[in-house]
Amino acid sequence: MVLRRVVSIVLVSGLAGCAPSDAAHPYASNAVQQAAKGEEGVVVGVRAVAVSAAGAVEFFRRYFGPTQMAFGRLDEAGQAKFAAALEELWAGANVAEDPEERTLVRNEYLEVVARRRAA
């Protein structure tokens, strides 16, 4: 159960990180207090990844910090189990017409903007 929750969190974090943003560049000095405007059910962007589910796992393992940290804290056997669980998760969510060649996952993410009240 815990592994499934960790796998879900890593996958969702990864997918959210891949979405293009309508807001100003998040690291720009003038991006403070700016947020992307969106409506429920509106697709903001789609990015097809030309890799299999195993390739998607390898990509996130190599380039995505939270996934790197999760793998880094496991022993070799744990890493193998985690990789298999992630691959199963990616494969189960893959809606591509050619799932052995491509990975296409429909996803959503929640953006929360907090504002500090004036003192």
Wavefront OBJ file of the C-alpha trace (Angstrom):
o trace
v 0.000 0.000 0.000
v 2.791 2.417 0.922
v 4.722 1.559 -2.264
v 1.593 2.148 -4.364
v 1.087 5.555 -2.706
v 4.752 6.516 -3.291
v 4.509 5.358 -6.910
v 1.331 7.411 -7.401
v 2.866 10.525 -5.853
v 6.017 10.253 -7.967
v 4.014 9.676 -11.152
v 1.607 12.532 -10.498
v 4.498 14.844 -9.595
v 6.245 13.893 -12.782
v 3.209 14.411 -14.938
v 2.455 17.759 -13.376
v 6.022 18.832 -14.010
v 5.703 17.991 -17.698
v 2.698 20.204 -18.384
v 3.331 23.449 -20.216
v 2.382 26.591 -18.332
v 0.271 29.533 -19.449
v 1.757 31.667 -16.673
v 4.884 33.767 -16.795
v 8.075 31.735 -16.482
v 7.953 30.448 -12.883
v 11.585 31.355 -12.193
v 11.462 34.866 -13.665
v 11.876 37.705 -11.182
v 8.589 39.259 -12.312
v 6.594 36.010 -11.921
v 5.652 36.703 -8.289
v 1.885 36.639 -7.675
v 1.151 35.447 -11.237
v -0.750 32.242 -11.852
v -1.990 30.380 -14.893
v -5.693 30.773 -15.521
v -7.520 27.576 -16.336
v -10.981 26.116 -16.428
v -12.139 22.694 -15.373
v -11.997 20.222 -18.230
v -9.856 22.360 -20.547
v -6.796 20.697 -22.042
v -3.947 23.178 -21.834
v -1.379 21.087 -23.664
v -0.472 17.598 -24.801
v 3.009 16.189 -25.049
v 3.499 12.777 -26.653
v 6.509 10.854 -25.380
v 7.956 8.475 -27.955
v 9.020 5.817 -25.456
v 7.515 2.711 -23.924
v 6.374 2.536 -20.310
v 9.813 1.180 -19.368
v 11.407 4.092 -21.231
v 9.232 6.565 -19.335
v 10.372 5.039 -16.037
v 14.004 5.271 -17.136
v 13.534 8.905 -18.232
v 12.073 9.939 -14.875
v 14.667 7.872 -13.006
v 17.465 9.661 -14.831
v 16.156 13.244 -15.082
v 13.406 13.925 -12.492
v 14.629 14.829 -9.010
v 11.858 13.303 -6.854
v 12.137 10.019 -8.749
v 15.939 10.085 -8.428
v 15.606 10.617 -4.668
v 13.102 7.780 -4.315
v 15.384 5.355 -6.164
v 18.444 6.621 -4.310
v 16.948 5.708 -0.937
v 16.296 2.107 -1.887
v 18.639 -0.864 -2.005
v 19.104 -2.740 -5.291
v 16.157 -5.092 -4.681
v 13.926 -2.168 -3.675
v 14.937 -0.255 -6.800
v 13.983 -3.219 -8.980
v 10.570 -3.513 -7.267
v 9.986 0.237 -7.498
v 10.942 0.303 -11.206
v 8.576 -2.612 -11.884
v 5.753 -0.880 -9.982
v 6.306 2.381 -11.854
v 6.396 0.560 -15.190
v 3.130 -1.204 -14.322
v 1.582 2.137 -13.384
v 2.724 3.809 -16.613
v 1.581 0.844 -18.719
v -1.823 0.771 -16.991
v -2.412 4.470 -17.683
v -1.039 4.386 -21.239
v -3.750 5.143 -23.817
v -1.463 5.281 -26.860
v -2.562 3.314 -29.913
v 0.916 1.740 -30.041
v 1.797 1.255 -26.337
v 4.982 -0.698 -27.074
v 6.399 2.331 -28.894
v 4.783 5.368 -27.220
v 3.446 6.491 -23.889
v 0.398 8.746 -23.793
v -1.131 9.380 -20.384
v -4.166 11.565 -19.773
v -3.606 13.528 -16.591
v -4.782 16.375 -14.445
v -3.120 18.359 -11.728
v -4.220 20.796 -9.112
v -2.539 24.164 -8.841
v -2.924 25.883 -5.480
v -2.091 29.565 -5.092
v -1.751 30.845 -1.523
v -1.855 34.543 -0.714
v -0.685 35.999 2.568
v -3.152 38.382 4.195
v -1.971 41.894 4.834
v -0.990 42.375 8.469
l 1 2 3 4 5 6 7 8 9 10 11 12 13 14 15 16 17 18 19 20 21 22 23 24 25 26 27 28 29 30 31 32 33 34 35 36 37 38 39 40 41 42 43 44 45 46 47 48 49 50 51 52 53 54 55 56 57 58 59 60 61 62 63 64 65 66 67 68 69 70 71 72 73 74 75 76 77 78 79 80 81 82 83 84 85 86 87 88 89 90 91 92 93 94 95 96 97 98 99 100 101 102 103 104 105 106 107 108 109 110 111 112 113 114 115 116 117 118 119
